[in-house]
Amino acid sequence: MNNNSCDFPGEKSARTIAVPRTNNEMIPRIRLLRWVAGFSIAAFLYLLSFRNQSPNGSFFARLRPCDHTLGKSAVKGGEKVAEKPLVPLEAHIMSKCPDAQDCLKLLVLPTMQRVLPKVNFTLSFIGTATANDGVSCMHGPPECLGNIIELCAANLYPSPKTYLGFTMCLTRDYKSIPEKSLVADCALEHGIDMNKLEECAVEDDGGKGMSLLRNSVKRSADNGVTKSCTVRLDNEIYCVRDGREWKDCPHGAEVNDLVLAIEKKYRDS
């Protein structure tokens, strides 16, 4: 397998890097709780030192003002006009994958800057479900924890302006995921409450975070996605970033190509 590729290995290989739950599977919950305990202290001290500072401008700061008619029926000539359905756009990634970094930076985020009000964006993760409700991740247990952190951010802050910006912040230093200092820094930058993020990860003895990860991994598997990063538009594969190259992109891998495709689907809906 290409060492630069984040294509999830076969079932047999995946089991050798499964997140432990007992001796053979899932992260022991005590390990997750210890991580969060240390995370809480570090995050509290970090945030305390910056309590009087404003967050830095995020990647989405240059977005055009939001359209407050979205999600509502428009009124024209005294009659309600049905709202246009949003175009499904999805990125399937692994949190510690270099191709995910390229994909988000070069294609997904620049596109979202231009078409955010017209898309229904989903961030999904790639892995393999194992026995006893376990999940294995290509880059090991740290990646599974990184995936959970990013899923918790999306669960708590459904606006892509927040959770996608936070994910990109982490992905810029993907080799360091899930180090506490990196998570705390990105949370501060994007206005994410550390206490809520921590509570999501450990709720039900870690059950909630693992449930989010299992459901996300299942979604990717159900759609036949194995490579990070795979971009899907309107529930069909649009483009793949694999081995630091764009592949399977018949409509083009440039931002303008994806924007035009989204605009057309939105107009035609």
C-alpha positions as CSV (number, residue, x, y, z in Angstrom):
1,M,0.0,0.0,0.0
2,N,1.2,3.5,-0.8
3,N,2.7,4.9,2.5
4,N,1.3,8.3,1.6
5,S,-2.2,6.9,1.0
6,C,-4.9,7.0,3.6
7,D,-6.9,4.1,2.1
8,F,-8.2,2.0,4.9
9,P,-6.6,-1.5,4.9
10,G,-8.6,-4.7,4.7
11,E,-10.4,-6.2,7.7
12,K,-7.5,-8.4,8.7
13,S,-5.0,-5.6,8.8
14,A,-7.4,-3.3,10.5
15,R,-7.8,-5.5,13.5
16,T,-4.1,-5.2,14.3
17,I,-4.6,-1.5,15.0
18,A,-8.1,-1.6,16.5
19,V,-8.8,0.7,19.3
20,P,-8.7,-1.5,22.4
21,R,-11.8,-2.0,24.5
22,T,-10.8,-5.1,26.4
23,N,-7.3,-6.5,25.9
24,N,-8.0,-6.7,22.2
25,E,-10.4,-3.9,21.3
26,M,-11.4,-0.3,22.0
27,I,-9.5,2.3,24.2
28,P,-10.1,1.3,27.9
29,R,-12.6,3.9,29.3
30,I,-10.2,4.6,32.1
31,R,-7.6,5.8,29.6
32,L,-10.1,8.1,28.0
33,L,-11.1,9.5,31.4
34,R,-7.4,10.0,32.4
35,W,-6.9,11.9,29.1
36,V,-9.9,14.1,29.8
37,A,-8.8,14.8,33.4
38,G,-5.4,16.0,32.2
39,F,-7.1,17.8,29.3
40,S,-9.4,19.6,31.7
41,I,-6.6,21.0,33.9
42,A,-4.5,22.1,30.9
43,A,-7.4,23.6,29.1
44,F,-8.6,25.5,32.2
45,L,-5.2,27.1,32.8
46,Y,-4.8,27.8,29.1
47,L,-8.2,29.5,28.8
48,L,-7.7,31.4,32.1
49,S,-4.6,33.0,30.8
50,F,-6.5,34.3,27.8
51,R,-9.8,35.2,29.4
52,N,-9.6,38.9,28.5
53,Q,-8.6,38.3,24.9
54,S,-10.8,38.0,21.8
55,P,-10.5,34.9,19.6
56,N,-8.5,35.3,16.4
57,G,-10.2,35.7,13.1
58,S,-11.2,32.3,11.8
59,F,-11.0,30.9,8.2
60,F,-14.6,31.8,7.7
61,A,-14.2,35.4,8.8
62,R,-14.3,36.5,5.1
63,L,-17.7,34.8,4.4
64,R,-20.4,37.0,3.1
65,P,-23.2,37.9,5.5
66,C,-25.6,35.0,6.1
67,D,-28.9,34.9,4.3
68,H,-31.5,34.9,7.1
69,T,-34.2,33.7,4.8
70,L,-32.6,30.2,4.6
71,G,-34.6,27.5,6.3
72,K,-37.8,29.6,5.9
73,S,-40.4,30.0,3.2
74,A,-39.8,33.1,1.2
75,V,-42.8,35.5,0.6
76,K,-43.4,36.7,-2.9
77,G,-46.4,38.6,-4.1
78,G,-48.2,37.8,-0.8
79,E,-47.8,34.1,-1.3
80,K,-45.3,31.7,0.3
81,V,-42.7,30.3,-2.1
82,A,-41.2,26.9,-1.1
83,E,-37.6,27.2,-0.1
84,K,-34.9,25.6,-2.3
85,P,-33.4,22.4,-0.9
86,L,-29.8,22.6,0.1
87,V,-27.2,20.6,-2.0
88,P,-25.7,17.7,0.0
89,L,-21.9,18.1,0.2
90,E,-19.8,15.7,2.3
91,A,-16.1,15.1,3.1
92,H,-15.0,11.7,4.4
93,I,-11.7,12.0,6.3
94,M,-9.3,10.5,8.9
95,S,-8.2,13.1,11.4
96,K,-4.5,12.2,11.2
97,C,-4.3,11.8,7.4
98,P,-2.2,14.2,5.3
99,D,-4.6,13.8,2.4
100,A,-7.4,15.2,4.7
101,Q,-5.2,18.2,5.3
102,D,-4.8,18.9,1.6
103,C,-8.5,18.2,0.8
104,L,-9.9,20.5,3.4
105,K,-7.3,23.3,2.8
106,L,-7.3,23.2,-1.0
107,L,-10.9,22.3,-1.9
108,V,-13.5,22.0,0.8
109,L,-13.0,25.1,2.9
110,P,-12.4,27.5,0.0
111,T,-15.6,26.1,-1.6
112,M,-17.6,26.5,1.6
113,Q,-16.5,30.1,1.8
114,R,-18.4,30.7,-1.5
115,V,-21.5,28.5,-1.2
116,L,-22.1,27.9,2.5
117,P,-25.8,29.1,2.3
118,K,-26.5,26.6,-0.5
119,V,-25.1,23.4,0.9
120,N,-26.0,20.9,3.6
121,F,-22.5,19.9,4.7
122,T,-21.5,16.7,6.5
123,L,-18.1,15.7,7.9
124,S,-17.7,12.0,8.1
125,F,-14.9,9.7,9.3
126,I,-13.4,6.5,7.9
127,G,-12.5,3.4,10.0
128,T,-13.8,-0.1,10.7
129,A,-16.3,-1.3,13.3
130,T,-14.9,-4.2,15.4
131,A,-16.4,-6.6,17.9
132,N,-17.9,-5.3,21.2
133,D,-18.8,-1.9,19.7
134,G,-15.1,-1.2,18.9
135,V,-13.7,1.0,16.1
136,S,-10.3,0.6,14.5
137,C,-8.5,3.6,12.9
138,M,-5.8,3.4,10.3
139,H,-3.5,5.7,12.2
140,G,-4.2,4.0,15.6
141,P,-6.0,5.0,18.8
142,P,-4.8,8.6,18.7
143,E,-6.7,9.1,15.4
144,C,-9.8,7.5,16.9
145,L,-9.7,10.0,19.7
146,G,-9.0,12.9,17.3
147,N,-12.1,11.8,15.3
148,I,-14.2,11.8,18.4
149,I,-13.1,15.3,19.3
150,E,-14.0,16.6,15.9
151,L,-17.3,14.8,15.9
152,C,-18.1,16.2,19.3
153,A,-17.4,19.7,18.0
154,A,-19.8,19.1,15.1
155,N,-22.4,17.7,17.5
156,L,-22.2,20.7,19.8
157,Y,-21.8,23.4,17.2
158,P,-23.7,22.3,14.0
159,S,-22.7,25.3,12.0
160,P,-19.8,24.4,9.6
161,K,-18.5,27.9,10.2
162,T,-17.5,26.7,13.7
163,Y,-16.8,23.0,13.6
164,L,-15.2,22.9,10.2
165,G,-13.0,25.8,11.1
166,F,-12.0,24.0,14.3
167,T,-11.3,20.8,12.4
168,M,-9.1,22.6,9.9
169,C,-7.2,24.2,12.8
170,L,-6.4,20.8,14.1
171,T,-5.7,19.4,10.7
172,R,-3.0,22.0,10.0
173,D,-1.0,20.1,12.7
174,Y,-2.5,16.7,12.1
175,K,0.6,14.8,13.4
176,S,0.0,16.3,16.9
177,I,-3.7,15.3,17.1
178,P,-5.0,14.8,19.8
179,E,-2.5,16.7,22.0
180,K,-4.3,18.7,24.6
181,S,-2.4,22.0,23.8
182,L,-3.4,21.8,20.1
183,V,-7.1,21.1,21.0
184,A,-7.2,23.9,23.5
185,D,-5.6,26.4,21.1
186,C,-8.1,25.5,18.3
187,A,-11.1,25.5,20.6
188,L,-10.1,29.0,21.8
189,E,-9.6,30.3,18.3
190,H,-13.1,29.1,17.2
191,G,-15.1,29.8,20.3
192,I,-15.7,26.3,21.4
193,D,-16.5,25.6,25.0
194,M,-13.9,23.2,26.4
195,N,-16.1,22.0,29.2
196,K,-18.8,21.0,26.7
197,L,-16.3,19.3,24.4
198,E,-14.9,17.3,27.3
199,E,-18.3,16.3,28.5
200,C,-19.2,15.1,25.1
201,A,-16.1,12.9,24.9
202,V,-16.7,11.2,28.4
203,E,-20.5,11.2,28.6
204,D,-21.8,7.7,29.6
205,D,-18.2,6.7,30.3
206,G,-17.1,7.6,26.8
207,G,-20.2,5.9,25.3
208,K,-21.4,9.0,23.6
209,G,-18.2,9.9,21.8
210,M,-17.8,6.3,20.6
211,S,-21.4,6.2,19.4
212,L,-20.7,9.3,17.3
213,L,-17.7,7.7,15.9
214,R,-19.3,4.3,15.1
215,N,-22.3,6.0,13.4
216,S,-19.9,8.2,11.3
217,V,-17.7,5.2,10.3
218,K,-20.9,3.2,9.4
219,R,-22.1,6.1,7.2
220,S,-18.8,6.1,5.3
221,A,-18.8,2.3,5.0
222,D,-22.5,2.3,3.8
223,N,-21.5,4.7,1.0
224,G,-18.5,2.6,0.0
225,V,-16.0,5.2,1.0
226,T,-12.5,3.9,2.1
227,K,-10.1,6.6,1.1
228,S,-9.4,9.8,3.0
229,C,-10.2,12.3,1.6
230,T,-13.3,11.5,-0.4
231,V,-15.6,14.4,-1.4
232,R,-19.2,13.5,-2.3
233,L,-21.6,15.9,-4.0
234,D,-25.3,15.2,-4.0
235,N,-24.6,11.7,-2.6
236,E,-22.2,10.8,-5.4
237,I,-18.4,10.7,-5.3
238,Y,-17.1,14.0,-6.8
239,C,-13.3,13.8,-6.1
240,V,-10.7,11.9,-4.1
241,R,-7.5,13.1,-2.6
242,D,-5.2,10.1,-2.3
243,G,-1.4,9.9,-2.0
244,R,-1.2,13.7,-2.1
245,E,-2.8,13.7,-5.5
246,W,-6.3,14.3,-6.9
247,K,-7.9,11.2,-8.3
248,D,-11.3,10.2,-9.8
249,C,-12.3,13.9,-10.3
250,P,-14.1,13.8,-13.7
251,H,-15.5,17.3,-13.2
252,G,-12.3,18.9,-12.0
253,A,-10.5,19.3,-8.7
254,E,-10.3,23.1,-8.6
255,V,-12.4,25.1,-6.2
256,N,-14.2,26.9,-9.1
257,D,-15.2,23.5,-10.6
258,L,-16.9,22.4,-7.4
259,V,-18.5,25.7,-6.9
260,L,-20.0,25.7,-10.4
261,A,-21.3,22.1,-9.9
262,I,-23.0,23.1,-6.6
263,E,-24.4,26.3,-8.1
264,K,-25.9,24.3,-11.0
265,K,-27.5,21.7,-8.7
266,Y,-28.9,24.5,-6.5
267,R,-30.4,26.3,-9.5
268,D,-31.9,23.1,-10.9
269,S,-33.4,21.9,-7.6
